[in-house]
């Protein structure tokens, strides 16, 4: 891992929170019906191309699939 790049990203995120940028984007998200939340839910609960590709590679390699995460 690139420590400096990680610190830079963390500092930028903290600055975004401090200046209110995150809150503004969150309010816009809420006003628009949380479209990013729906995308995230789809990624978690629905089939995704990367997941399908991983399953295909596991079948080819005859490797067992990992245990799915617990559902809440």
mmCIF file as Biopython writes it, N, C-alpha, C and O atoms, coordinates in Angstrom:
data_model
#
loop_
_atom_site.group_PDB
_atom_site.id
_atom_site.type_symbol
_atom_site.label_atom_id
_atom_site.label_alt_id
_atom_site.label_comp_id
_atom_site.label_asym_id
_atom_site.label_entity_id
_atom_site.label_seq_id
_atom_site.pdbx_PDB_ins_code
_atom_site.Cartn_x
_atom_site.Cartn_y
_atom_site.Cartn_z
_atom_site.occupancy
_atom_site.B_iso_or_equiv
_atom_site.auth_seq_id
_atom_site.auth_asym_id
_atom_site.pdbx_PDB_model_num
ATOM 1   N N  . UNK A ? 1  ? 0.828   -1.182  0.000   1.0 0.0 1  A 1 
ATOM 2   C CA . UNK A ? 1  ? 0.000   0.000   0.000   1.0 0.0 1  A 1 
ATOM 3   C C  . UNK A ? 1  ? 0.873   1.247   0.000   1.0 0.0 1  A 1 
ATOM 4   O O  . UNK A ? 1  ? 1.953   1.284   0.590   1.0 0.0 1  A 1 
ATOM 5   N N  . UNK A ? 2  ? 0.379   2.232   -0.662  1.0 0.0 2  A 1 
ATOM 6   C CA . UNK A ? 2  ? 1.077   3.507   -0.736  1.0 0.0 2  A 1 
ATOM 7   C C  . UNK A ? 2  ? 0.590   4.393   0.406   1.0 0.0 2  A 1 
ATOM 8   O O  . UNK A ? 2  ? -0.481  4.996   0.333   1.0 0.0 2  A 1 
ATOM 9   N N  . UNK A ? 3  ? 1.399   4.459   1.458   1.0 0.0 3  A 1 
ATOM 10  C CA . UNK A ? 3  ? 1.005   5.197   2.667   1.0 0.0 3  A 1 
ATOM 11  C C  . UNK A ? 3  ? 0.694   6.657   2.369   1.0 0.0 3  A 1 
ATOM 12  O O  . UNK A ? 3  ? -0.308  7.184   2.851   1.0 0.0 3  A 1 
ATOM 13  N N  . UNK A ? 4  ? 1.530   7.311   1.588   1.0 0.0 4  A 1 
ATOM 14  C CA . UNK A ? 4  ? 1.320   8.731   1.297   1.0 0.0 4  A 1 
ATOM 15  C C  . UNK A ? 4  ? 0.037   8.948   0.507   1.0 0.0 4  A 1 
ATOM 16  O O  . UNK A ? 4  ? -0.704  9.893   0.779   1.0 0.0 4  A 1 
ATOM 17  N N  . UNK A ? 5  ? -0.233  8.094   -0.457  1.0 0.0 5  A 1 
ATOM 18  C CA . UNK A ? 5  ? -1.468  8.223   -1.242  1.0 0.0 5  A 1 
ATOM 19  C C  . UNK A ? 5  ? -2.686  8.009   -0.347  1.0 0.0 5  A 1 
ATOM 20  O O  . UNK A ? 5  ? -3.700  8.693   -0.489  1.0 0.0 5  A 1 
ATOM 21  N N  . UNK A ? 6  ? -2.575  7.056   0.571   1.0 0.0 6  A 1 
ATOM 22  C CA . UNK A ? 6  ? -3.676  6.780   1.481   1.0 0.0 6  A 1 
ATOM 23  C C  . UNK A ? 6  ? -3.913  7.974   2.412   1.0 0.0 6  A 1 
ATOM 24  O O  . UNK A ? 6  ? -5.057  8.373   2.629   1.0 0.0 6  A 1 
ATOM 25  N N  . UNK A ? 7  ? -2.851  8.537   2.956   1.0 0.0 7  A 1 
ATOM 26  C CA . UNK A ? 7  ? -2.978  9.705   3.824   1.0 0.0 7  A 1 
ATOM 27  C C  . UNK A ? 7  ? -3.569  10.894  3.069   1.0 0.0 7  A 1 
ATOM 28  O O  . UNK A ? 7  ? -4.391  11.634  3.610   1.0 0.0 7  A 1 
ATOM 29  N N  . UNK A ? 8  ? -3.150  11.072  1.832   1.0 0.0 8  A 1 
ATOM 30  C CA . UNK A ? 8  ? -3.688  12.164  1.014   1.0 0.0 8  A 1 
ATOM 31  C C  . UNK A ? 8  ? -5.185  11.971  0.801   1.0 0.0 8  A 1 
ATOM 32  O O  . UNK A ? 8  ? -5.960  12.921  0.912   1.0 0.0 8  A 1 
ATOM 33  N N  . UNK A ? 9  ? -5.587  10.748  0.498   1.0 0.0 9  A 1 
ATOM 34  C CA . UNK A ? 9  ? -7.012  10.464  0.287   1.0 0.0 9  A 1 
ATOM 35  C C  . UNK A ? 9  ? -7.799  10.678  1.573   1.0 0.0 9  A 1 
ATOM 36  O O  . UNK A ? 9  ? -8.883  11.259  1.540   1.0 0.0 9  A 1 
ATOM 37  N N  . UNK A ? 10 ? -7.277  10.224  2.694   1.0 0.0 10 A 1 
ATOM 38  C CA . UNK A ? 10 ? -7.963  10.406  3.975   1.0 0.0 10 A 1 
ATOM 39  C C  . UNK A ? 10 ? -8.086  11.887  4.325   1.0 0.0 10 A 1 
ATOM 40  O O  . UNK A ? 10 ? -9.128  12.332  4.804   1.0 0.0 10 A 1 
ATOM 41  N N  . UNK A ? 11 ? -7.032  12.637  4.087   1.0 0.0 11 A 1 
ATOM 42  C CA . UNK A ? 11 ? -7.069  14.083  4.384   1.0 0.0 11 A 1 
ATOM 43  C C  . UNK A ? 11 ? -8.089  14.788  3.497   1.0 0.0 11 A 1 
ATOM 44  O O  . UNK A ? 11 ? -8.819  15.664  3.961   1.0 0.0 11 A 1 
ATOM 45  N N  . UNK A ? 12 ? -8.139  14.409  2.224   1.0 0.0 12 A 1 
ATOM 46  C CA . UNK A ? 12 ? -9.107  15.011  1.312   1.0 0.0 12 A 1 
ATOM 47  C C  . UNK A ? 12 ? -10.537 14.678  1.759   1.0 0.0 12 A 1 
ATOM 48  O O  . UNK A ? 12 ? -11.426 15.527  1.695   1.0 0.0 12 A 1 
ATOM 49  N N  . UNK A ? 13 ? -10.745 13.456  2.203   1.0 0.0 13 A 1 
ATOM 50  C CA . UNK A ? 13 ? -12.072 13.055  2.682   1.0 0.0 13 A 1 
ATOM 51  C C  . UNK A ? 13 ? -12.448 13.847  3.924   1.0 0.0 13 A 1 
ATOM 52  O O  . UNK A ? 13 ? -13.574 14.332  4.033   1.0 0.0 13 A 1 
ATOM 53  N N  . UNK A ? 14 ? -11.523 13.981  4.853   1.0 0.0 14 A 1 
ATOM 54  C CA . UNK A ? 14 ? -11.780 14.755  6.067   1.0 0.0 14 A 1 
ATOM 55  C C  . UNK A ? 14 ? -12.088 16.215  5.724   1.0 0.0 14 A 1 
ATOM 56  O O  . UNK A ? 14 ? -13.000 16.810  6.298   1.0 0.0 14 A 1 
ATOM 57  N N  . UNK A ? 15 ? -11.339 16.779  4.805   1.0 0.0 15 A 1 
ATOM 58  C CA . UNK A ? 15 ? -11.576 18.165  4.394   1.0 0.0 15 A 1 
ATOM 59  C C  . UNK A ? 15 ? -12.957 18.304  3.748   1.0 0.0 15 A 1 
ATOM 60  O O  . UNK A ? 15 ? -13.648 19.297  3.973   1.0 0.0 15 A 1 
ATOM 61  N N  . UNK A ? 16 ? -13.357 17.319  2.952   1.0 0.0 16 A 1 
ATOM 62  C CA . UNK A ? 16 ? -14.672 17.325  2.324   1.0 0.0 16 A 1 
ATOM 63  C C  . UNK A ? 16 ? -15.772 17.313  3.384   1.0 0.0 16 A 1 
ATOM 64  O O  . UNK A ? 16 ? -16.791 17.988  3.238   1.0 0.0 16 A 1 
ATOM 65  N N  . UNK A ? 17 ? -15.562 16.554  4.435   1.0 0.0 17 A 1 
ATOM 66  C CA . UNK A ? 17 ? -16.535 16.513  5.532   1.0 0.0 17 A 1 
ATOM 67  C C  . UNK A ? 17 ? -16.557 17.844  6.272   1.0 0.0 17 A 1 
ATOM 68  O O  . UNK A ? 17 ? -17.627 18.386  6.548   1.0 0.0 17 A 1 
ATOM 69  N N  . UNK A ? 18 ? -15.386 18.368  6.592   1.0 0.0 18 A 1 
ATOM 70  C CA . UNK A ? 18 ? -15.292 19.626  7.343   1.0 0.0 18 A 1 
ATOM 71  C C  . UNK A ? 18 ? -15.913 20.800  6.589   1.0 0.0 18 A 1 
ATOM 72  O O  . UNK A ? 18 ? -16.532 21.668  7.204   1.0 0.0 18 A 1 
ATOM 73  N N  . UNK A ? 19 ? -15.757 20.837  5.283   1.0 0.0 19 A 1 
ATOM 74  C CA . UNK A ? 19 ? -16.258 21.972  4.500   1.0 0.0 19 A 1 
ATOM 75  C C  . UNK A ? 19 ? -17.724 21.830  4.107   1.0 0.0 19 A 1 
ATOM 76  O O  . UNK A ? 19 ? -18.307 22.744  3.524   1.0 0.0 19 A 1 
ATOM 77  N N  . UNK A ? 20 ? -18.320 20.681  4.427   1.0 0.0 20 A 1 
ATOM 78  C CA . UNK A ? 20 ? -19.733 20.486  4.139   1.0 0.0 20 A 1 
ATOM 79  C C  . UNK A ? 20 ? -20.037 19.867  2.787   1.0 0.0 20 A 1 
ATOM 80  O O  . UNK A ? 20 ? -21.204 19.677  2.445   1.0 0.0 20 A 1 
ATOM 81  N N  . UNK A ? 21 ? -19.025 19.552  2.025   1.0 0.0 21 A 1 
ATOM 82  C CA . UNK A ? 21 ? -19.249 18.954  0.706   1.0 0.0 21 A 1 
ATOM 83  C C  . UNK A ? 21 ? -19.982 17.629  0.793   1.0 0.0 21 A 1 
ATOM 84  O O  . UNK A ? 21 ? -20.909 17.367  0.027   1.0 0.0 21 A 1 
ATOM 85  N N  . UNK A ? 22 ? -19.558 16.798  1.733   1.0 0.0 22 A 1 
ATOM 86  C CA . UNK A ? 22 ? -20.222 15.500  1.904   1.0 0.0 22 A 1 
ATOM 87  C C  . UNK A ? 22 ? -21.688 15.700  2.269   1.0 0.0 22 A 1 
ATOM 88  O O  . UNK A ? 22 ? -22.558 15.036  1.705   1.0 0.0 22 A 1 
ATOM 89  N N  . UNK A ? 23 ? -21.974 16.598  3.197   1.0 0.0 23 A 1 
ATOM 90  C CA . UNK A ? 23 ? -23.356 16.834  3.635   1.0 0.0 23 A 1 
ATOM 91  C C  . UNK A ? 23 ? -24.214 17.334  2.476   1.0 0.0 23 A 1 
ATOM 92  O O  . UNK A ? 23 ? -25.363 16.915  2.333   1.0 0.0 23 A 1 
ATOM 93  N N  . UNK A ? 24 ? -23.670 18.223  1.649   1.0 0.0 24 A 1 
ATOM 94  C CA . UNK A ? 24 ? -24.425 18.724  0.501   1.0 0.0 24 A 1 
ATOM 95  C C  . UNK A ? 24 ? -24.749 17.595  -0.479  1.0 0.0 24 A 1 
ATOM 96  O O  . UNK A ? 24 ? -25.874 17.499  -0.969  1.0 0.0 24 A 1 
ATOM 97  N N  . UNK A ? 25 ? -23.768 16.748  -0.761  1.0 0.0 25 A 1 
ATOM 98  C CA . UNK A ? 25 ? -24.013 15.624  -1.670  1.0 0.0 25 A 1 
ATOM 99  C C  . UNK A ? 25 ? -25.020 14.655  -1.068  1.0 0.0 25 A 1 
ATOM 100 O O  . UNK A ? 25 ? -25.857 14.105  -1.784  1.0 0.0 25 A 1 
ATOM 101 N N  . UNK A ? 26 ? -24.946 14.444  0.237   1.0 0.0 26 A 1 
ATOM 102 C CA . UNK A ? 26 ? -25.894 13.551  0.897   1.0 0.0 26 A 1 
ATOM 103 C C  . UNK A ? 26 ? -27.305 14.122  0.830   1.0 0.0 26 A 1 
ATOM 104 O O  . UNK A ? 26 ? -28.261 13.381  0.603   1.0 0.0 26 A 1 
ATOM 105 N N  . UNK A ? 27 ? -27.447 15.430  1.024   1.0 0.0 27 A 1 
ATOM 106 C CA . UNK A ? 27 ? -28.761 16.071  0.922   1.0 0.0 27 A 1 
ATOM 107 C C  . UNK A ? 27 ? -29.296 15.988  -0.506  1.0 0.0 27 A 1 
ATOM 108 O O  . UNK A ? 27 ? -30.485 15.747  -0.712  1.0 0.0 27 A 1 
ATOM 109 N N  . UNK A ? 28 ? -28.422 16.188  -1.489  1.0 0.0 28 A 1 
ATOM 110 C CA . UNK A ? 28 ? -28.841 16.047  -2.893  1.0 0.0 28 A 1 
ATOM 111 C C  . UNK A ? 28 ? -29.284 14.610  -3.165  1.0 0.0 28 A 1 
ATOM 112 O O  . UNK A ? 28 ? -30.282 14.381  -3.849  1.0 0.0 28 A 1 
ATOM 113 N N  . UNK A ? 29 ? -28.549 13.660  -2.635  1.0 0.0 29 A 1 
ATOM 114 C CA . UNK A ? 29 ? -28.885 12.240  -2.789  1.0 0.0 29 A 1 
ATOM 115 C C  . UNK A ? 29 ? -30.278 11.979  -2.208  1.0 0.0 29 A 1 
ATOM 116 O O  . UNK A ? 29 ? -31.097 11.309  -2.837  1.0 0.0 29 A 1 
ATOM 117 N N  . UNK A ? 30 ? -30.544 12.505  -1.019  1.0 0.0 30 A 1 
ATOM 118 C CA . UNK A ? 30 ? -31.849 12.310  -0.380  1.0 0.0 30 A 1 
ATOM 119 C C  . UNK A ? 30 ? -32.960 12.957  -1.204  1.0 0.0 30 A 1 
ATOM 120 O O  . UNK A ? 30 ? -34.028 12.370  -1.383  1.0 0.0 30 A 1 
ATOM 121 N N  . UNK A ? 31 ? -32.711 14.150  -1.699  1.0 0.0 31 A 1 
ATOM 122 C CA . UNK A ? 31 ? -33.719 14.866  -2.480  1.0 0.0 31 A 1 
ATOM 123 C C  . UNK A ? 31 ? -34.051 14.146  -3.789  1.0 0.0 31 A 1 
ATOM 124 O O  . UNK A ? 31 ? -35.142 14.308  -4.334  1.0 0.0 31 A 1 
ATOM 125 N N  . UNK A ? 32 ? -33.107 13.356  -4.283  1.0 0.0 32 A 1 
ATOM 126 C CA . UNK A ? 32 ? -33.308 12.638  -5.549  1.0 0.0 32 A 1 
ATOM 127 C C  . UNK A ? 32 ? -33.696 11.182  -5.351  1.0 0.0 32 A 1 
ATOM 128 O O  . UNK A ? 32 ? -33.650 10.400  -6.300  1.0 0.0 32 A 1 
ATOM 129 N N  . UNK A ? 33 ? -34.080 10.801  -4.130  1.0 0.0 33 A 1 
ATOM 130 C CA . UNK A ? 33 ? -34.541 9.436   -3.890  1.0 0.0 33 A 1 
ATOM 131 C C  . UNK A ? 33 ? -33.429 8.423   -3.677  1.0 0.0 33 A 1 
ATOM 132 O O  . UNK A ? 33 ? -33.650 7.228   -3.871  1.0 0.0 33 A 1 
ATOM 133 N N  . UNK A ? 34 ? -32.255 8.859   -3.287  1.0 0.0 34 A 1 
ATOM 134 C CA . UNK A ? 34 ? -31.113 7.995   -2.981  1.0 0.0 34 A 1 
ATOM 135 C C  . UNK A ? 34 ? -30.712 7.079   -4.142  1.0 0.0 34 A 1 
ATOM 136 O O  . UNK A ? 34 ? -30.662 5.862   -3.961  1.0 0.0 34 A 1 
ATOM 137 N N  . UNK A ? 35 ? -30.426 7.627   -5.328  1.0 0.0 35 A 1 
ATOM 138 C CA . UNK A ? 35 ? -30.053 6.757   -6.441  1.0 0.0 35 A 1 
ATOM 139 C C  . UNK A ? 35 ? -28.766 5.964   -6.203  1.0 0.0 35 A 1 
ATOM 140 O O  . UNK A ? 35 ? -28.667 4.814   -6.631  1.0 0.0 35 A 1 
ATOM 141 N N  . UNK A ? 36 ? -27.787 6.555   -5.532  1.0 0.0 36 A 1 
ATOM 142 C CA . UNK A ? 36 ? -26.538 5.820   -5.280  1.0 0.0 36 A 1 
ATOM 143 C C  . UNK A ? 36 ? -26.763 4.682   -4.294  1.0 0.0 36 A 1 
ATOM 144 O O  . UNK A ? 36 ? -26.115 3.640   -4.394  1.0 0.0 36 A 1 
ATOM 145 N N  . UNK A ? 37 ? -27.668 4.869   -3.352  1.0 0.0 37 A 1 
ATOM 146 C CA . UNK A ? 37 ? -27.990 3.802   -2.411  1.0 0.0 37 A 1 
ATOM 147 C C  . UNK A ? 37 ? -28.582 2.614   -3.161  1.0 0.0 37 A 1 
ATOM 148 O O  . UNK A ? 37 ? -28.256 1.463   -2.869  1.0 0.0 37 A 1 
ATOM 149 N N  . UNK A ? 38 ? -29.447 2.894   -4.121  1.0 0.0 38 A 1 
ATOM 150 C CA . UNK A ? 38 ? -30.040 1.814   -4.907  1.0 0.0 38 A 1 
ATOM 151 C C  . UNK A ? 38 ? -28.985 1.089   -5.730  1.0 0.0 38 A 1 
ATOM 152 O O  . UNK A ? 38 ? -29.047 -0.131  -5.876  1.0 0.0 38 A 1 
ATOM 153 N N  . UNK A ? 39 ? -28.025 1.821   -6.265  1.0 0.0 39 A 1 
ATOM 154 C CA . UNK A ? 39 ? -26.928 1.193   -7.007  1.0 0.0 39 A 1 
ATOM 155 C C  . UNK A ? 39 ? -26.130 0.296   -6.078  1.0 0.0 39 A 1 
ATOM 156 O O  . UNK A ? 39 ? -25.799 -0.835  -6.434  1.0 0.0 39 A 1 
ATOM 157 N N  . UNK A ? 40 ? -25.819 0.798   -4.882  1.0 0.0 40 A 1 
ATOM 158 C CA . UNK A ? 40 ? -25.059 -0.002  -3.912  1.0 0.0 40 A 1 
ATOM 159 C C  . UNK A ? 40 ? -25.825 -1.254  -3.518  1.0 0.0 40 A 1 
ATOM 160 O O  . UNK A ? 40 ? -25.242 -2.334  -3.427  1.0 0.0 40 A 1 
ATOM 161 N N  . UNK A ? 41 ? -27.123 -1.120  -3.282  1.0 0.0 41 A 1 
ATOM 162 C CA . UNK A ? 41 ? -27.937 -2.293  -2.944  1.0 0.0 41 A 1 
ATOM 163 C C  . UNK A ? 41 ? -27.918 -3.309  -4.075  1.0 0.0 41 A 1 
ATOM 164 O O  . UNK A ? 41 ? -27.831 -4.513  -3.836  1.0 0.0 41 A 1 
ATOM 165 N N  . UNK A ? 42 ? -28.000 -2.827  -5.291  1.0 0.0 42 A 1 
ATOM 166 C CA . UNK A ? 42 ? -27.940 -3.724  -6.439  1.0 0.0 42 A 1 
ATOM 167 C C  . UNK A ? 42 ? -26.622 -4.459  -6.513  1.0 0.0 42 A 1 
ATOM 168 O O  . UNK A ? 42 ? -26.578 -5.638  -6.864  1.0 0.0 42 A 1 
ATOM 169 N N  . UNK A ? 43 ? -25.544 -3.761  -6.179  1.0 0.0 43 A 1 
ATOM 170 C CA . UNK A ? 43 ? -24.228 -4.390  -6.199  1.0 0.0 43 A 1 
ATOM 171 C C  . UNK A ? 43 ? -24.116 -5.460  -5.121  1.0 0.0 43 A 1 
ATOM 172 O O  . UNK A ? 43 ? -23.472 -6.489  -5.326  1.0 0.0 43 A 1 
ATOM 173 N N  . UNK A ? 44 ? -24.737 -5.219  -3.985  1.0 0.0 44 A 1 
ATOM 174 C CA . UNK A ? 44 ? -24.651 -6.165  -2.880  1.0 0.0 44 A 1 
ATOM 175 C C  . UNK A ? 44 ? -25.545 -7.371  -3.111  1.0 0.0 44 A 1 
ATOM 176 O O  . UNK A ? 44 ? -25.140 -8.505  -2.857  1.0 0.0 44 A 1 
ATOM 177 N N  . UNK A ? 45 ? -26.759 -7.133  -3.591  1.0 0.0 45 A 1 
ATOM 178 C CA . UNK A ? 45 ? -27.753 -8.199  -3.653  1.0 0.0 45 A 1 
ATOM 179 C C  . UNK A ? 45 ? -27.984 -8.779  -5.040  1.0 0.0 45 A 1 
ATOM 180 O O  . UNK A ? 45 ? -28.608 -9.833  -5.166  1.0 0.0 45 A 1 
ATOM 181 N N  . UNK A ? 46 ? -27.507 -8.131  -6.059  1.0 0.0 46 A 1 
ATOM 182 C CA . UNK A ? 46 ? -27.783 -8.605  -7.406  1.0 0.0 46 A 1 
ATOM 183 C C  . UNK A ? 46 ? -26.537 -9.128  -8.092  1.0 0.0 46 A 1 
ATOM 184 O O  . UNK A ? 46 ? -25.423 -8.944  -7.601  1.0 0.0 46 A 1 
ATOM 185 N N  . UNK A ? 47 ? -26.727 -9.777  -9.225  1.0 0.0 47 A 1 
ATOM 186 C CA . UNK A ? 47 ? -25.566 -10.269 -9.975  1.0 0.0 47 A 1 
ATOM 187 C C  . UNK A ? 47 ? -24.795 -9.100  -10.574 1.0 0.0 47 A 1 
ATOM 188 O O  . UNK A ? 47 ? -25.383 -8.137  -11.066 1.0 0.0 47 A 1 
ATOM 189 N N  . UNK A ? 48 ? -23.510 -9.195  -10.526 1.0 0.0 48 A 1 
ATOM 190 C CA . UNK A ? 48 ? -22.651 -8.162  -11.082 1.0 0.0 48 A 1 
ATOM 191 C C  . UNK A ? 48 ? -21.681 -8.826  -12.056 1.0 0.0 48 A 1 
ATOM 192 O O  . UNK A ? 48 ? -21.298 -9.976  -11.839 1.0 0.0 48 A 1 
ATOM 193 N N  . UNK A ? 49 ? -21.277 -8.146  -13.108 1.0 0.0 49 A 1 
ATOM 194 C CA . UNK A ? 49 ? -20.351 -8.760  -14.065 1.0 0.0 49 A 1 
ATOM 195 C C  . UNK A ? 49 ? -19.081 -9.294  -13.417 1.0 0.0 49 A 1 
ATOM 196 O O  . UNK A ? 49 ? -18.608 -10.365 -13.797 1.0 0.0 49 A 1 
ATOM 197 N N  . UNK A ? 50 ? -18.517 -8.576  -12.448 1.0 0.0 50 A 1 
ATOM 198 C CA . UNK A ? 50 ? -17.281 -9.051  -11.822 1.0 0.0 50 A 1 
ATOM 199 C C  . UNK A ? 50 ? -17.536 -10.316 -11.018 1.0 0.0 50 A 1 
ATOM 200 O O  . UNK A ? 50 ? -16.689 -11.208 -10.978 1.0 0.0 50 A 1 
ATOM 201 N N  . UNK A ? 51 ? -18.704 -10.400 -10.376 1.0 0.0 51 A 1 
ATOM 202 C CA . UNK A ? 51 ? -19.050 -11.590 -9.609  1.0 0.0 51 A 1 
ATOM 203 C C  . UNK A ? 51 ? -19.240 -12.775 -10.544 1.0 0.0 51 A 1 
ATOM 204 O O  . UNK A ? 51 ? -18.791 -13.884 -10.252 1.0 0.0 51 A 1 
ATOM 205 N N  . UNK A ? 52 ? -19.900 -12.538 -11.657 1.0 0.0 52 A 1 
ATOM 206 C CA . UNK A ? 52 ? -20.101 -13.600 -12.625 1.0 0.0 52 A 1 
ATOM 207 C C  . UNK A ? 52 ? -18.769 -14.057 -13.215 1.0 0.0 52 A 1 
ATOM 208 O O  . UNK A ? 52 ? -18.566 -15.255 -13.416 1.0 0.0 52 A 1 
ATOM 209 N N  . UNK A ? 53 ? -17.869 -13.132 -13.494 1.0 0.0 53 A 1 
ATOM 210 C CA . UNK A ? 53 ? -16.543 -13.486 -14.018 1.0 0.0 53 A 1 
ATOM 211 C C  . UNK A ? 53 ? -15.760 -14.289 -12.991 1.0 0.0 53 A 1 
ATOM 212 O O  . UNK A ? 53 ? -15.087 -15.257 -13.347 1.0 0.0 53 A 1 
ATOM 213 N N  . UNK A ? 54 ? -15.838 -13.904 -11.726 1.0 0.0 54 A 1 
ATOM 214 C CA . UNK A ? 54 ? -15.154 -14.638 -10.663 1.0 0.0 54 A 1 
ATOM 215 C C  . UNK A ? 54 ? -15.690 -16.062 -10.573 1.0 0.0 54 A 1 
ATOM 216 O O  . UNK A ? 54 ? -14.911 -17.008 -10.460 1.0 0.0 54 A 1 
ATOM 217 N N  . UNK A ? 55 ? -16.999 -16.225 -10.622 1.0 0.0 55 A 1 
ATOM 218 C CA . UNK A ? 55 ? -17.597 -17.555 -10.559 1.0 0.0 55 A 1 
ATOM 219 C C  . UNK A ? 55 ? -17.142 -18.406 -11.742 1.0 0.0 55 A 1 
ATOM 220 O O  . UNK A ? 55 ? -16.864 -19.596 -11.589 1.0 0.0 55 A 1 
ATOM 221 N N  . UNK A ? 56 ? -17.068 -17.797 -12.906 1.0 0.0 56 A 1 
ATOM 222 C CA . UNK A ? 56 ? -16.616 -18.515 -14.092 1.0 0.0 56 A 1 
ATOM 223 C C  . UNK A ? 56 ? -15.169 -18.977 -13.938 1.0 0.0 56 A 1 
ATOM 224 O O  . UNK A ? 56 ? -14.832 -20.114 -14.269 1.0 0.0 56 A 1 
ATOM 225 N N  . UNK A ? 57 ? -14.326 -18.090 -13.436 1.0 0.0 57 A 1 
ATOM 226 C CA . UNK A ? 57 ? -12.919 -18.458 -13.225 1.0 0.0 57 A 1 
ATOM 227 C C  . UNK A ? 57 ? -12.788 -19.564 -12.177 1.0 0.0 57 A 1 
ATOM 228 O O  . UNK A ? 57 ? -11.954 -20.457 -12.326 1.0 0.0 57 A 1 
ATOM 229 N N  . UNK A ? 58 ? -13.594 -19.515 -11.131 1.0 0.0 58 A 1 
ATOM 230 C CA . UNK A ? 58 ? -13.552 -20.560 -10.106 1.0 0.0 58 A 1 
ATOM 231 C C  . UNK A ? 58 ? -13.969 -21.903 -10.693 1.0 0.0 58 A 1 
ATOM 232 O O  . UNK A ? 58 ? -13.383 -22.939 -10.377 1.0 0.0 58 A 1 
ATOM 233 N N  . UNK A ? 59 ? -14.992 -21.875 -11.555 1.0 0.0 59 A 1 
ATOM 234 C CA . UNK A ? 59 ? -15.410 -23.124 -12.191 1.0 0.0 59 A 1 
ATOM 235 C C  . UNK A ? 59 ? -14.283 -23.688 -13.039 1.0 0.0 59 A 1 
ATOM 236 O O  . UNK A ? 59 ? -14.018 -24.890 -13.019 1.0 0.0 59 A 1 
ATOM 237 N N  . UNK A ? 60 ? -13.625 -22.813 -13.782 1.0 0.0 60 A 1 
ATOM 238 C CA . UNK A ? 60 ? -12.514 -23.255 -14.622 1.0 0.0 60 A 1 
ATOM 239 C C  . UNK A ? 60 ? -11.368 -23.810 -13.785 1.0 0.0 60 A 1 
ATOM 240 O O  . UNK A ? 60 ? -10.737 -24.795 -14.167 1.0 0.0 60 A 1 
ATOM 241 N N  . UNK A ? 61 ? -11.100 -23.181 -12.650 1.0 0.0 61 A 1 
ATOM 242 C CA . UNK A ? 61 ? -10.002 -23.605 -11.786 1.0 0.0 61 A 1 
ATOM 243 C C  . UNK A ? 61 ? -10.439 -24.693 -10.804 1.0 0.0 61 A 1 
ATOM 244 O O  . UNK A ? 61 ? -9.620  -25.253 -10.076 1.0 0.0 61 A 1 
ATOM 245 N N  . UNK A ? 62 ? -11.738 -24.982 -10.795 1.0 0.0 62 A 1 
ATOM 246 C CA . UNK A ? 62 ? -12.321 -25.955 -9.874  1.0 0.0 62 A 1 
ATOM 247 C C  . UNK A ? 62 ? -12.026 -25.591 -8.425  1.0 0.0 62 A 1 
ATOM 248 O O  . UNK A ? 62 ? -11.731 -26.445 -7.589  1.0 0.0 62 A 1 
ATOM 249 N N  . UNK A ? 63 ? -12.117 -24.305 -8.162  1.0 0.0 63 A 1 
ATOM 250 C CA . UNK A ? 63 ? -11.879 -23.794 -6.812  1.0 0.0 63 A 1 
ATOM 251 C C  . UNK A ? 63 ? -13.227 -23.551 -6.147  1.0 0.0 63 A 1 
ATOM 252 O O  . UNK A ? 63 ? -14.138 -23.024 -6.786  1.0 0.0 63 A 1 
ATOM 253 N N  . UNK A ? 64 ? -13.373 -23.918 -4.891  1.0 0.0 64 A 1 
ATOM 254 C CA . UNK A ? 64 ? -14.660 -23.675 -4.229  1.0 0.0 64 A 1 
ATOM 255 C C  . UNK A ? 64 ? -14.936 -22.191 -4.047  1.0 0.0 64 A 1 
ATOM 256 O O  . UNK A ? 64 ? -14.024 -21.399 -3.808  1.0 0.0 64 A 1 
ATOM 257 N N  . UNK A ? 65 ? -16.178 -21.835 -4.162  1.0 0.0 65 A 1 
ATOM 258 C CA . UNK A ? 65 ? -16.576 -20.430 -3.984  1.0 0.0 65 A 1 
ATOM 259 C C  . UNK A ? 65 ? -16.504 -20.080 -2.499  1.0 0.0 65 A 1 
ATOM 260 O O  . UNK A ? 65 ? -16.731 -20.936 -1.645  1.0 0.0 65 A 1 
ATOM 261 N N  . UNK A ? 66 ? -16.189 -18.820 -2.193  1.0 0.0 66 A 1 
ATOM 262 C CA . UNK A ? 66 ? -16.168 -18.408 -0.778  1.0 0.0 66 A 1 
ATOM 263 C C  . UNK A ? 66 ? -17.592 -18.417 -0.226  1.0 0.0 66 A 1 
ATOM 264 O O  . UNK A ? 66 ? -18.569 -18.366 -0.973  1.0 0.0 66 A 1 
ATOM 265 N N  . UNK A ? 67 ? -17.678 -18.482 1.072   1.0 0.0 67 A 1 
ATOM 266 C CA . UNK A ? 67 ? -18.981 -18.424 1.735   1.0 0.0 67 A 1 
ATOM 267 C C  . UNK A ? 67 ? -19.591 -17.048 1.489   1.0 0.0 67 A 1 
ATOM 268 O O  . UNK A ? 67 ? -18.898 -16.037 1.600   1.0 0.0 67 A 1 
ATOM 269 N N  . UNK A ? 68 ? -20.882 -16.999 1.154   1.0 0.0 68 A 1 
ATOM 270 C CA . UNK A ? 68 ? -21.504 -15.676 0.972   1.0 0.0 68 A 1 
ATOM 271 C C  . UNK A ? 68 ? -21.607 -14.954 2.292   1.0 0.0 68 A 1 
ATOM 272 O O  . UNK A ? 68 ? -21.675 -15.585 3.347   1.0 0.0 68 A 1 
ATOM 273 N N  . UNK A ? 69 ? -21.620 -13.606 2.241   1.0 0.0 69 A 1 
ATOM 274 C CA . UNK A ? 69 ? -21.755 -12.849 3.487   1.0 0.0 69 A 1 
ATOM 275 C C  . UNK A ? 69 ? -23.133 -13.084 4.078   1.0 0.0 69 A 1 
ATOM 276 O O  . UNK A ? 69 ? -24.086 -13.349 3.346   1.0 0.0 69 A 1 
ATOM 277 N N  . UNK A ? 70 ? -23.248 -12.991 5.393   1.0 0.0 70 A 1 
ATOM 278 C CA . UNK A ? 70 ? -24.567 -13.182 6.016   1.0 0.0 70 A 1 
ATOM 279 C C  . UNK A ? 70 ? -25.507 -12.072 5.598   1.0 0.0 70 A 1 
ATOM 280 O O  . UNK A ? 70 ? -25.101 -10.919 5.449   1.0 0.0 70 A 1 
ATOM 281 N N  . UNK A ? 71 ? -26.768 -12.429 5.412   1.0 0.0 71 A 1 
ATOM 282 C CA . UNK A ? 71 ? -27.773 -11.411 5.069   1.0 0.0 71 A 1 
ATOM 283 C C  . UNK A ? 71 ? -28.453 -10.962 6.345   1.0 0.0 71 A 1 
ATOM 284 O O  . UNK A ? 71 ? -28.649 -11.726 7.289   1.0 0.0 71 A 1 
ATOM 285 N N  . UNK A ? 72 ? -28.803 -9.692  6.329   1.0 0.0 72 A 1 
ATOM 286 C CA . UNK A ? 72 ? -29.469 -9.140  7.523   1.0 0.0 72 A 1 
ATOM 287 C C  . UNK A ? 72 ? -30.892 -8.812  7.236   1.0 0.0 72 A 1 
ATOM 288 O O  . UNK A ? 72 ? -31.607 -8.339  8.120   1.0 0.0 72 A 1 
#
